[in-house]
Amino acid sequence: MRRPLLTFAVLLTLATGSLGAAPAGTPPPLPYRMADTGGGSQLITAEAPDTGSTTGTVTWWERRGGRWTKAGSAPARFGANGLAEGSAREQGTSTTPTGLYDLPYAFGIEEAPAGTTYPYRKVTEDSWWCQDNASRAYNRWVEPRPADCRADEAEHLVTYGTQYARALVIGFNYDGPVRGRGAGIFLHVNGRGATAGCVSVPAEAMARILAWAEPERRPHIAVGTSSGPTAITRY
């Protein structure tokens, strides 16, 4: 009687294991294939097919019980001239910088979505984002705009009623900013088409992301391509 019982146990184990296994040839979820996820338990990925793409996918992930799982996904838009390696990007090129970045805070013209716990700054008539390379406030929110930040080298945030209805600051070139590298890179609501270098998603997706993000879980965003030197898995 021992052999039939043992055989049944082995078959049951194999069957149970196969129920939870991914199909042969299916890669593990994206966060498992990345060089770094930022050290937190929440992650946003913004992936484009290649550096010439202006569209792709934003997915938000969370790690619970030691496993990364997908929390949501939406179509994304990138810079009008595609994507460029973040460490070598040049300002004014309308390219989205690739890399892994933190998300310092959120902001918006509209109120924060219900359930938002992320730091959220409300846009006013005096809110500007300085992109003037000669200014001490380069790549910073200023309110009001200082004299050394020229208006034609800054974004008056309230004038972007659609895009900046709600947004997250992407920490590209934010800590110790390099002049000429680029300023004002955000995850924001879609406008009419490709962006000037930001990542954008539909308004409903932006609201979901803001309600989902938790500062104590240290979310990051990884921006990259499906393969090649700027592959998202390299960051």
Residue, then its C-alpha position, 0 to 999 in steps of 0.5 A: m500500500r505504500r507505493p500507491l500512496l507515494t505515487f498519489a502524493v507526488l502527482l498531487t504535488l506536481a499538479t498543485g505546482s503547475l496551477g501556480a506556475a507561469p506558462a513556459g517561456t513567459p518572463p517574470p513580471l517586469p520588476y523582477r527583471m529590473a536592475d533596481t526598483g528604488g528600494g521601496s514597495q511601490l513602483i511605476t514603470a513607463e515603457a516605450p517600444d524604442t527611443g523613437s516612440t511617443t507612446g507606450t505603457v505606464t504600469w504601477w506595481e506593489r510589493r506585498g508578501g515579498r511578491w511584486t504584483k500589478a496594481g494597474s496599467a494605462p496607455a502612456r505618451f512620451g516626448a515628441n522626439g521620443l526618449a533619451e538617456g537621462s544622464a546625457r539628455e539636453q534641455g529643449t530636445s522634447t525627449t523623455p529622460t530614461g532612468l530610475y527616479d524618485l517622486p518628490y511630491a504631487f501637485g495639481i490645479e484640481e483638488a487631490p483625488a479622494g484617498t490621496t496621502y501623497p504630499y500634494r501641492k495646489v497650483t495657484e496663479d502665482s505658481w511657476w516651474c523655473q527652467d531658466n538655467a541662469s536662475r538660482a531656482y532652476n528646476r524648482w517650483v517657485e511662488p511667486r516667480p523670482a526676478d532671476c527666473r525669466a517668464d519665457e524660461a518658466e512654466h506658468l503652471v495654472t495655464y496648463g489646465t488639462q495637463y497639470a490638472r493633476a501630476l507627480v514630480i519626477g525626480f529627474n535632475y532634481d537633486g543637485p540639478v545640472r544646468g542644461r540637462g532639463a527641468g520640469i519633468f512630470l507624470h501628468v494628464n494627457g494633453r492633445g498629443a506627445t509631450a515636451g519630455c514628460v510622461s502622460v496618461p489619461a486623467e482617470a489613470m492619473a487619479r488612480i495613481l495618486a490615490w494608490a501612491e503611499p509616501e511611506r512605501r517610497p514609490h519610484i518611477a522607471v522610464g525606459t525602452s523594451s530593449g537596447p541601451t535604454a532598456i527599462t530593465r537596466y535601471 
